[in-house]
Amino acid sequence: MTVSARVTREEKAAEDTDPELLDLQDDISFGLEEVNEVLAELIAMQAERKAKDGELLAARLGVRGEKPETLARIGARYDLSRDRVRQLHTKAVGQMIRMAQLTGHRAPAVLGARYPLDAMDRQLVRALLVETYTTDTDIAATELSYLKLRLAGHTAEDAKRIAGFVTQRIAAWQKKTNRRLAKLRDAEPRATSQLDPWLAQVDWPGADAAAVPTSCARTVDGDDDGRGRFYLDKVGRDVPFDSGLEARLLWILNASDLVETFQEQPAAVGYDLDGAERVLYPSIVARLTDGRVVLIDVEPLGHVAFHVNRVKASAGRAYAHANGWGWLVWTGSRIGIPDLLARPVATATESMLHELVTRGPVQWTALREVRRATGLELLDFLTLVLRNDWRWDRAPFLLSAPPSPRPRT
């Protein structure tokens, strides 16, 4: 094979970012968390100038570990139109980029290494697409791609062009998947084989299952034009989704002969996060052909150990079991939370991190030293957080031990 032929084949392979072919465990890393930590620092600096900007940026970009919010949902919170939210976000991003350039922030060094100025467009597009899928941030893919590239030093024109390519590729994948949905007989065995291992991880209750709702509980932004839509014949209607991860799960449920029917975002589940009342809309409830019902929430593998997502999962599980439904966190990977809990981690690595946490809250710089000393990988870190019930907050990073139980009186 000639060099030119080999390069062409490698470039073609590099462009293959079909979510159905990706497993999140192959692409999650501390490198992504480093990028997020940089974004969080800049958003905090922007918030010092204007608190509302900080809240808007954090909600839209999803830097705290939750999924990015639609412009419509953010607008409803502040009584603003979608276009006004977009204007405010664009202005705040511009100010944040200029601030990074003027203050000598480390952003250009960190992001420049990840999105090099001399990289070809196709390399940058593929990297950004994989990051979008891995972090479940399709809703804000354009804004995140543009911001990362600008902070890396790319010109506004180049960043806008490449971010546009990312958005186009997501739209093209959605159209491709729509065509595949017309061939369900061919897809059925593959969908069932993907669903089978996950059913073994469902946390089933002992009670009889309540009926599956027939309407979506999420109403504020149900028709937001930033969301994708598929016609799924199993339910006989268009079903909206926020990301490639959600779409992949919908495809599996729609094609599998183990599933009778399903409803997206069937309930609004209240929960408390550090004294603030919040609402979770679990992704999907599905009734299986054997009569059992399972409530499923999509949470990307790299995000399952964040404190906010563990609190949400606890609320979702309680709601599911109260209705006699099983509970499952679907990570988009072959690895689920039970697999992480059972994952072996080097004793020396666990001991070093455990000692740090015992002394007090661990910040990003201290974790970086642990990684340098032990070669700690993100999957191992997720395992240790879950196994030890540590609290992992994001934006900024902070790792701490759970509070000690109060003594009985």
FENPE-V228174 format. One record per helix or strand. SS is the DSSP state (alpha for helix, beta for strand). FROM is the first residue (numbers start at 1). TO is the last residue. If there is no record, write none. Layout:
ss=(SS & SS)
from=(FROM & FROM)
to=(TO & TO)
This chain:
ss=(alpha & alpha & alpha & alpha & alpha & alpha & alpha & alpha & alpha & alpha & alpha & alpha & beta & beta & beta & alpha & beta & beta & beta & beta & beta & alpha & beta & alpha & beta & alpha & alpha & beta & alpha & alpha & beta & beta)
from=(3 & 19 & 24 & 30 & 51 & 71 & 82 & 107 & 121 & 138 & 156 & 184 & 203 & 228 & 237 & 244 & 259 & 269 & 276 & 284 & 293 & 301 & 306 & 307 & 326 & 337 & 347 & 362 & 364 & 378 & 391 & 398)
to=(14 & 21 & 26 & 49 & 61 & 78 & 103 & 114 & 135 & 151 & 180 & 199 & 203 & 232 & 241 & 255 & 264 & 273 & 280 & 288 & 298 & 303 & 306 & 322 & 330 & 342 & 359 & 362 & 374 & 388 & 393 & 400)
